[in-house]
Each structure stands twice: as structure tokens, then as C-alpha cells.
């Protein structure tokens, strides 16, 4: 992510200097680096993106398998901005619909960028829970657009898994772009193939401790740690860190009658402040999709 930010900062400098050739070269490089979709949901960013075991509507983006835990229809809206730069805006929409005994279907829409460069993602997923294991698969359409160069369309295949070892201990894993979709054949550029593995320990209902490692097959691994605590009923505070590029994360959330509003802030020593906000809503009668498990998970 830091590389993406540096590239975008250079873009602004080159644009001001009217060095058009360099400007478009950097735009093209930026489009390649930004082809990886971001985790969605302010709850996730407040937890330093340790969201691989979290079963909310944004599981449709962060780990398709975790969406199998939802027993009500859920929709969500997301917005985030990095470092107060309009070029770094991300908007997202997600919906998860449980089906009668057949698993959960989901859809995610996401867009990053501005008129010079953008990335649009549309993902359709399916997840199913059998006893203590959940599995999911997702097809994701990605359009990368660069002004003066046009757009490139790709299809990615994503997989996710999640397991409840005990009522307080859960594991999750994902692999995105397992088919290694090609972005530019003449340079053998491909969309990132990213693997993630995470654990969540919930010693009691009000406290959650998460850890996650993420690895792009062509880059070094990143490590993430996050915690969430419900200080009063329905009001939660969150914090976390990520490395080796150090970011500090903070967040709050409040739930009321099916609505959940979350806000998060992310701070880098040199690059400054970022923030995100998301609104989720769950409605309808509980599905019988997950009745095969007698003990429910903490969401």
C-alpha cells in the first residue's frame, strides 16, 4: 500500500510540472499496483484489517466463507479516504442473502480512484456452513482504467475457509486471484495473488483478539494485530497495528435495532491520517441455513 501512495504522490508532482510522459508512465504503474481490492468495512480497518474471521456483511469482501455465518439479510455501505486526497477515495456496497438450507449468496461493488485512474470490482459469492466449517467461493470482475490507455477487464476466482475450533477460537484463510488473471500479457503482469491466514480468540463475549498474516506471492508478508472491546452495551472500541510498514489503527462502533455504524482512523508517521466509515443493516427473519450447528459464533 505504501508503494501505491508514493506513486500517487509522484503523479501529483509530475502533473503540476506538466511532464506528461512521466505522468502517464506513473499512471500506468499505479494501475498495476492498485489492482488489488482493499478490505471493506470500517470495523475491519479499525482492527488493522484482521477481519478474516469476522461474520458481518463485509465478509462478502474480506473472507467469503465467513458470510456463511449470517442468518439474516444484510446490506452495507462503505466509504474511506486516505490522507485527505480525493484520488484515494474508495466506495463500496455489499449485500448478503441467506437462502433456505442452501447457504448464503453475496454481492460486492467497489470503486477506487478518480477520472485519471480507477479500479472497479464486482464480485458474486456463495458460502455454506457444515457443522464447524464454512467454505466459500467468489467470482470477481475487475476493471482497471487509465486515462489515455483505456481499460482492462479481468475475472478473478477467490476462495475462503473458516473453522471454529472451540466457542472462543476461530481460524480463517483466503486466497484471492487463484487463477492469476493477466493484466498485461506482453510484460507478464498479473493481478496480485494474495493469501491470508488469521486467528481470532474471544475469551468472552465482549472481547476479541485477532491476528492475521497476509502474503502477496510477489511481495513480502504483512502482519496485523487487532482487538475489540464492548465497553458498554452495543458500543465497541477497537485498535490495532500493522507491520512491517507501521500503521496504527483505531475505531468505534455502535449497533441499534439492526443498524451498525462504524468509524475508523488509520495513522502513518510520515503520510498522516486516513479515515473510513461504514453503515450496515440486518433485517428479516432468521434463516435456517446454519441450524446444523448448535452453538452460534460471536459475530
C-alpha positions, 0 to 999 in steps of 0.5 A, spaced: 500 500 500 505 504 501 508 503 494 501 505 491 501 512 495 508 514 493 506 513 486 500 517 487 504 522 490 509 522 484 503 523 479 501 529 483 508 532 482 509 530 475 502 533 473 503 540 476 510 540 472 506 538 466 511 532 464 506 528 461 510 522 459 512 521 466 505 522 468 502 517 464 508 512 465 506 513 473 499 512 471 500 506 468 504 503 474 499 505 479 494 501 475 498 495 476 499 496 483 492 498 485 489 492 482 488 489 488 481 490 492 482 493 499 478 490 505 471 493 506 468 495 512 470 500 517 470 495 523 475 491 519 480 497 518 479 499 525 482 492 527 488 493 522 484 489 517 484 482 521 477 481 519 478 474 516 474 471 521 469 476 522 461 474 520 458 481 518 456 483 511 463 485 509 465 478 509 462 478 502 469 482 501 474 480 506 473 472 507 467 469 503 466 463 507 465 467 513 458 470 510 456 463 511 455 465 518 449 470 517 442 468 518 439 474 516 439 479 510 444 484 510 446 490 506 452 495 507 455 501 505 462 503 505 466 509 504 474 511 506 479 516 504 486 516 505 490 522 507 485 527 505 486 526 497 480 525 493 484 520 488 484 515 494 477 515 495 474 508 495 466 506 495 463 500 496 456 496 497 455 489 499 449 485 500 448 478 503 442 473 502 441 467 506 437 462 502 433 456 505 438 450 507 442 452 501 447 457 504 448 464 503 449 468 496 453 475 496 454 481 492 460 486 492 461 493 488 467 497 489 470 503 486 477 506 487 480 512 484 478 518 480 477 520 472 485 519 471 485 512 474 480 507 477 479 500 479 472 497 479 470 490 482 464 486 482 464 480 485 458 474 486 459 469 492 456 463 495 458 460 502 455 454 506 456 452 513 457 444 515 457 443 522 464 447 524 466 449 517 464 454 512 467 454 505 466 459 500 467 461 493 467 468 489 467 470 482 470 477 481 470 482 475 475 487 475 476 493 471 482 497 471 482 504 467 487 509 465 486 515 462 489 515 455 490 507 455 483 505 456 481 499 460 482 492 462 477 487 464 479 481 468 475 475 472 478 473 478 476 466 482 477 467 490 476 462 495 475 462 503 475 457 509 473 458 516 473 453 522 471 454 529 475 450 533 472 451 540 466 457 542 472 462 543 477 460 537 476 461 530 481 460 524 480 463 517 484 463 510 483 466 503 486 466 497 484 471 492 486 471 484 487 463 484 487 463 477 492 469 476 488 473 471 493 477 466 493 484 466 498 485 461 500 479 457 506 482 453 510 484 460 507 478 464 503 482 469 498 479 473 493 481 478 496 480 485 495 473 488 494 474 495 493 469 501 491 470 508 491 466 514 488 469 521 486 467 528 481 470 532 480 468 540 474 471 544 475 469 551 468 472 552 463 475 549 465 482 549 472 481 547 476 479 541 483 478 539 485 477 532 491 476 528 492 475 521 498 474 516 497 476 509 502 474 503 502 477 496 506 471 492 510 477 489 511 481 495 513 480 502 508 478 508 504 483 512 502 482 519 496 485 523 494 485 530 487 487 532 482 487 538 475 489 540 472 491 546 464 492 548 465 497 553 458 498 554 452 495 551 452 495 543 458 500 543 465 497 541 472 500 541 477 497 537 485 498 535 490 495 532 497 495 528 500 493 522 507 491 520 512 491 517 510 498 514 507 501 521 500 503 521 496 504 527 489 503 527 483 505 531 475 505 531 468 505 534 462 502 533 455 502 535 449 497 533 441 499 534 435 495 532 439 492 526 443 498 524 451 498 525 455 504 524 462 504 524 468 509 524 475 508 523 482 512 523 488 509 520 495 513 522 502 513 518 508 517 521 510 520 515 503 520 510 498 522 516 491 520 517 486 516 513 479 515 515 473 510 513 466 509 515 461 504 514 453 503 515 450 496 515 443 493 516 440 486 518 433 485 517 428 479 516 427 473 519 432 468 521 434 463 516 435 456 517 441 455 513 446 454 519 441 450 524 446 444 523 450 447 528 448 448 535 452 453 538 452 460 534 459 464 533 460 471 536 459 475 530 
